[in-house]
Amino acid sequence: MLSRLVSLLIAVLGLVVLSAPASAQYGGTSPRMDEKDIVDTAISAGSFKTLVAAVQAAGLVETLKGEGPFTVFAPTDEAFAKLPAGTLEELLKPENRAKLQAILTYHVVPGRLLAEDVVGLKSARTAQGQEVMISLKDGAAMVDDARIVETDIMASNGVIHVIDAVILPQADE
């Protein structure tokens, strides 16, 4: 009986969090959320399970828990689901760790760039070494071909901007 009550309470609290505005859902400037680093903030959000699994497989957890600051353009689970069938499974194999690291670090820009900073840029150099292109398309901010759907999710060591697609670095020539 107690476990059912706890489960129900967790479900109700989850619905309250999911129905809250993005700034409240992800923390905004709330001191409580700011205490969490990029990784813990992504885990708490619940919509980045695939990203977190990929970060773990790539061995980047400690890096993204580091001092930073970092700006992460974070693809949602839905964004990862748009990849061609088998792509993610292939990337998660140990022998593809370097490629996975390159893709994930392409989503990270050193420094804390808030939305107002991002929209003022044409590009930004990523931790992977290449630049992401930043633009406005039909009134939406874009990073390469991904639309930024939520902004300024604050973490103790940076900021997360949610994107609707996985962005890929240019292949080495």
N, C-alpha and C positions, 0 to 999 in steps of 0.2 A: 504494500500500500504506500509506504513512504517513498519507494523508488518511483512509483507511478506519479506521485505528487511532485517529486523533484523533476521528473521528465516533463510533466505538464508545465511546471514553472519555467523550465529552460526553454520550452517551445514558445510560450507566451512572451518571454523576454526576447527571444530571437525575432518574433514577429514585430515587437515594438522597435527593436533596433533596425530591422529591415524596412520598416515604414517611416523611419526618421529621415529628415533631409540628409543629403550626402555629407554636409559638414558635421552634422551630429553623428551620423552613422560611422564615419571614418575618423572622427575626432576633431576635425577642424583645428581650432587653437585650444581645445580642451587640455588642461594640464595633465589629466589622467592619460589621454592617448599619447601626448607628447613624450611620456616616459617610455613608451615602447619604441624599439628600433624599427627599421624598415621591414625586416623579416617578421617580427612579431605583429606589426601593424597589418601586414598582408595576411598572416594567419588569422588574425582576429576578424578581418573583413569577411572571410568565408568564401569569397568569389575568386580567389587566387590559388586554389588547391593545386592546379596543374603547374602554375608558375613556381610555387614553393617546392613541389616535388622535383621540378627541373633544376632549381637552385641547389637543392640537396644533392641531386645526381651529379651536378657539375662541380661540387665541392666549393660552392661560393657562399655558403651560409655565414661563415666567420667573417668573410670580407664585407658582406652587407650588414653584419651586426657591428662592424667596425665604426670608428669615430666619424667617418665621412667628412663633410656632408655629401649626400648623394641625391640626385634627382633620378627617379625611376619611372620610366614609361612602362606601366605594368599591364600586360594583356590579361584579360579575364579568362576564366575557364571557357567561356563561349568563344573567345578569340582563338584559343588553342584548338577548339573543336573545328574551326574553319580550315585548319591545315589539311592538306591531302591525306587520305587514309594511309596509315602506317608511318607517316613522317615523325610524329612524336615518339612512337615506340622505337624507331631506328635511332633517333637522337639520344634517347635515354640509355642506349647500350654503352657499357664501359669503354669500348673501343672508339666511340664517337664523342668522348668527353671534351676534347679540345674544341670540336665544332660546336658543341652545346655551349661551352663557355664563351666562345666568340659571339654566338647569337644572343646569349643572355647579357653579356657586357655591352652589346650594341644597344641595349635598352636602358643603359645607365649613363648619366652625364655627371661628371664630378662637379660638386657644388650644389647649392640649394637654389633651384630656379622655380620661383612661384609662377602661377599662370600669367600674371602681368609681365613677368620677365620673358617667358617663353614666347608670347605673341609678338614681342618686339624683336625677335631673332629671325633670321632666314635659315640658319643652321646651327648645330651645336656639336662639338666634338665629344664622342662617346668614350667610355672607358675602354672599349674595344679598339679605338684608334681612328675609326672612320667617323664621318659626320652624318648626322641625321638631318634631313631637310625639314624645315618648319614652314608651314604655309597656312593660309586661310582658304577654305573651299566651301562655297555655299554657306558662309557664315560660321563654319566650324573650324576650329584649330586642328591642324593635321601634323603628324610626325611621320615623314615618308608617306605611305598610303594608309596609315591608321588614323582614325578619328579620335581625338581626345574627348572622352565622354564624361569624365569627372576630374576635377582639379584640386590641387592644394590639400591633399590628405597628409597631414603633418605627422612626422615621426621624430624621435629624439635625434636621429642622425641624418635627417633629410626630409624629402617630400616625395609623394607618389602622385602621378597623374595616370588615370586609368585610360587605356586605349582599347579599341575594339578589334584589333588585329595584331598578329605577331609580325614585327618588322624584321627584315633580314639584311645583314650586311652584304655589300657587293662581294662576289666571289673573287678570291685572289687570282690575279692574271698570271 
